[in-house]
Amino acid sequence: MAGASPQVSIPKLPKSRIAIISASWHMDICSQLVAGARKALIKAEVSEITESYVPGSFELPLAAQFAFEKGFDGVVVVGLVLRGETPHFDYVCQGVTQGVMDVQLKFSKPIGFGVLMCDTFEQAQVRSGGPGSKEDKGYDAAVAALLLL
């Protein structure tokens, strides 16, 4: 485990509209990340929670932009990029990270970043919030977005 998440109070935001957007690759991990994000949003009493799926993590920034254009107050993006034998990993990770940052700055609205970038599938399992996980990065990403609303 890289470090323990800080203990924060989750605000009650019953008038908020939040979109959870997930990559479709590695659904065993992504479904756990979505569940974690949903758990945090329900705890915050968010009135509208929608889920949508894009082909891969690279498409997350554009989908987040579409959500903001539809009037959502915040977005939580989740996905998994696994290191392979080519530089593809580096380019995808950089593109997703920069794209998400650009979208949230453009709209001045928060995007909770729950995209795992791991060397191994086992590293992703430990962070996904599923059975036996030590961390729940979907939950953490949603809390991060909630704290900026």
C-alpha positions in Angstrom: 0.0 0.0 0.0 1.4 3.4 -1.0 -0.2 5.2 1.9 -3.3 5.5 3.9 -6.0 7.9 2.6 -6.6 10.9 4.8 -9.7 10.7 7.0 -12.1 13.3 5.7 -15.8 14.1 6.3 -17.9 13.5 3.3 -20.2 16.5 2.6 -23.9 16.0 2.0 -24.7 17.2 -1.5 -28.3 16.2 -2.2 -28.7 18.6 -5.2 -25.6 17.5 -7.0 -25.4 15.6 -10.3 -22.3 13.4 -10.7 -21.3 11.2 -13.6 -19.1 8.1 -13.1 -17.3 7.2 -16.3 -15.5 4.0 -16.6 -13.2 2.4 -19.2 -14.4 -0.9 -20.6 -11.1 -2.7 -20.5 -10.5 -4.8 -17.4 -14.1 -4.8 -16.2 -13.3 -7.0 -13.3 -11.3 -4.2 -11.8 -13.3 -1.3 -13.2 -16.6 -2.6 -11.8 -15.0 -2.6 -8.4 -13.9 1.0 -8.9 -17.3 2.1 -10.1 -18.9 0.4 -7.0 -16.5 2.3 -4.7 -17.3 5.6 -6.4 -21.0 4.9 -6.2 -20.7 4.1 -2.5 -19.1 7.5 -1.7 -21.7 9.3 -3.8 -24.6 7.6 -2.0 -23.0 8.4 1.3 -22.9 12.1 0.2 -26.7 11.8 -0.7 -26.0 12.9 -4.3 -29.3 13.2 -6.1 -28.3 12.1 -9.5 -25.6 9.5 -10.2 -25.1 8.2 -13.7 -22.7 5.6 -15.0 -21.4 5.4 -18.5 -18.7 3.4 -20.2 -16.1 4.3 -22.9 -13.9 1.9 -24.9 -10.7 2.6 -22.9 -9.0 5.0 -20.5 -7.8 7.2 -23.3 -11.4 8.2 -24.0 -12.2 9.3 -20.4 -11.3 13.0 -20.8 -13.7 13.5 -23.8 -16.5 11.7 -22.0 -15.9 13.9 -19.0 -16.2 16.9 -21.2 -19.5 15.7 -22.6 -20.8 15.2 -19.1 -20.0 18.8 -18.1 -21.6 20.0 -21.3 -24.7 18.2 -20.2 -24.7 20.1 -16.9 -23.1 17.6 -14.4 -21.5 19.2 -11.4 -18.7 16.7 -11.1 -17.3 13.6 -12.7 -15.4 10.5 -11.4 -13.3 8.7 -14.0 -12.1 5.2 -13.4 -10.0 2.8 -15.4 -7.0 0.6 -15.5 -3.9 0.9 -17.7 -1.5 -2.0 -17.4 2.2 -1.7 -18.3 3.1 -3.9 -21.3 6.2 -4.4 -23.3 5.9 -1.2 -25.5 5.8 2.5 -24.7 2.0 2.5 -25.3 1.6 2.5 -21.5 3.5 5.7 -21.1 1.6 7.5 -23.9 -1.8 6.4 -22.7 -1.1 7.3 -19.1 0.2 10.8 -20.0 -2.7 11.4 -22.4 -5.3 10.4 -19.9 -3.8 12.4 -17.0 -3.2 15.6 -19.1 -6.6 15.3 -20.7 -8.5 15.0 -17.4 -6.6 17.9 -16.0 -7.3 20.0 -19.1 -11.1 19.3 -18.9 -11.5 20.1 -15.2 -9.6 23.4 -15.6 -11.6 24.3 -18.7 -14.9 23.8 -16.9 -13.7 24.8 -13.4 -15.4 21.6 -12.2 -13.9 18.6 -10.4 -13.0 15.3 -11.8 -12.1 12.6 -9.4 -9.3 10.6 -10.9 -9.6 6.9 -10.2 -7.5 5.6 -13.2 -5.1 3.0 -11.9 -1.8 2.8 -13.7 -0.1 -0.4 -12.7 2.8 -2.7 -13.6 0.8 -5.8 -12.7 -2.8 -7.0 -12.4 -2.1 -7.8 -8.8 -1.3 -4.2 -8.1 -4.6 -3.2 -9.5 -6.5 -5.7 -7.4 -5.0 -4.3 -4.2 -6.2 -0.8 -5.1 -9.6 -1.7 -6.7 -11.8 -1.9 -3.6 -12.7 -5.5 -4.2 -12.4 -8.5 -1.8 -9.0 -8.5 -0.1 -8.1 -5.0 -1.4 -6.2 -2.7 0.9 -7.4 0.5 -0.9 -10.5 1.6 -2.8 -9.4 4.2 -5.4 -12.9 4.5 -6.8 -14.2 5.6 -3.5 -11.2 7.9 -3.0 -11.7 9.5 -6.4 -15.3 10.2 -5.7 -14.5 11.8 -2.3 -11.9 14.0 -4.0 -14.5 15.3 -6.4 -17.1 15.8 -3.7 -14.7 17.9 -1.6 -14.3 20.4 -4.4 -18.1 20.9 -5.1 
